[in-house]
Amino acid sequence: MTENNNLVEEEEDNSDELDLYDFLEFFSGKIDSIKNQIEERKEDSRQRWHRTKEEVEEQKRILKVQLENHVHLLSENLKKPDFIRTRDKISFTIGVANTCFSPLVAAKWPHILPIIYTVQALCLITLRFFIYKSKHWHYFVFDLCYFVNLLTLIYLWILPSSKILFAVCYSLTHGPVALAIVLWKNSLVFHSFDKVTSIFIHMYPPLTMFTLRWLLPIDLQLKYYPAIVNTGSKLPMGTSIFYTIIFYLVWQILYYTFIVHGRRQKVASGLRVTSYTWLLTNEKGFVSRLIKKLGFGEPNAGINRYKLFIYFTLQFLYMLIAILPVSLWYYQNM
């Protein structure tokens, strides 16, 4: 009887041990199963991510190819004789209309002139960008005169009560932008869209600001452009020059950052043309001849930092000299 009891107790102990081992084995198996499931899901996630990444890259490649095809097609269309004839007809119409009717509108309906200027600026500058883009000249559109056109549009339609912006726009439009007509030798050739656009970019901003200052009735100035009335009969010389220099330096820093430095490889390789490379490599130009006399290299010897420093210094001095008469005399004397 005692032996039977001992056997029963041993069997119970063995069953307890088996149950514990079975539980540990079962638990270990569950952990392994969970680990395997986690690994499988991680692998699935990695595969889905790779597939998504590859799909995104493929979409980017397709969009890039489509964009390049559209740009190429647009460039080819811009070179077609039919488009060139149509473009010349449009430029002839715009040139004649601006020459004949802009003074009439300024004198008789001065409040309409900003609208005419805005519509033409948006159309002509946009079209010029795409035409220049096809010729790899579109970095010209980041020059000072385009920046001044942008500031003028901002003043006309967004900040007409800002005396600071009004002073800056009046100084820059009547100073370096208007004087650029002479320095860049702009000529009014009615059948040339490029020349008509160049004349417009340099002539219409000062014409618009002059019209608002002198020809727009005071009640309309108060209603639409209060900064003119609030400025008074004299442009504060110190304030106008100071803020004009600030805005100029903002443009200069942006231009250097994104064009001179940011696109230096394309410019240096000749893939892109800019105003400063054109002026610095023009052997007959004043800037390149001055740099040659100063001993900083021939015009065809490439562009170095000394040439750039002299060019930007001369450009700053030109801007400063051009705005001085505006603040001293031109604003208060019609």
Secondary structure, DSSP 8 states (H G I E B T S, - for coil): -HHHHHHHHHHHHHHHHHHHHHHHHHHHHHHHHHHHHHHHHHHHHHHHHHHHHHHHHHHHHHHHHHHHHHHHHHHHHHTSHHHHHHHHHHHHHHHHHHHHHHHHHHHH-GGGHHHHHHHHHHHHHHHHHHHHHHHT-GGGGGSHHHHHHHHHHHHHHT-TT-HHHHHHHHHHIIIIIHHHHHHTT----TT-HHHHHHHHHHHHHHHHHHHHHHTS-HHHHHHH-HHHHHH-SS--HHHHHHHHHHHHHHHHHHHIIIIIITTHHHHHTTSS--HHHHHHH-TTSHHHHHHHHHTS--TTS---HHHHHHHHHHHHHHHHHHHHHHHHTGGG--
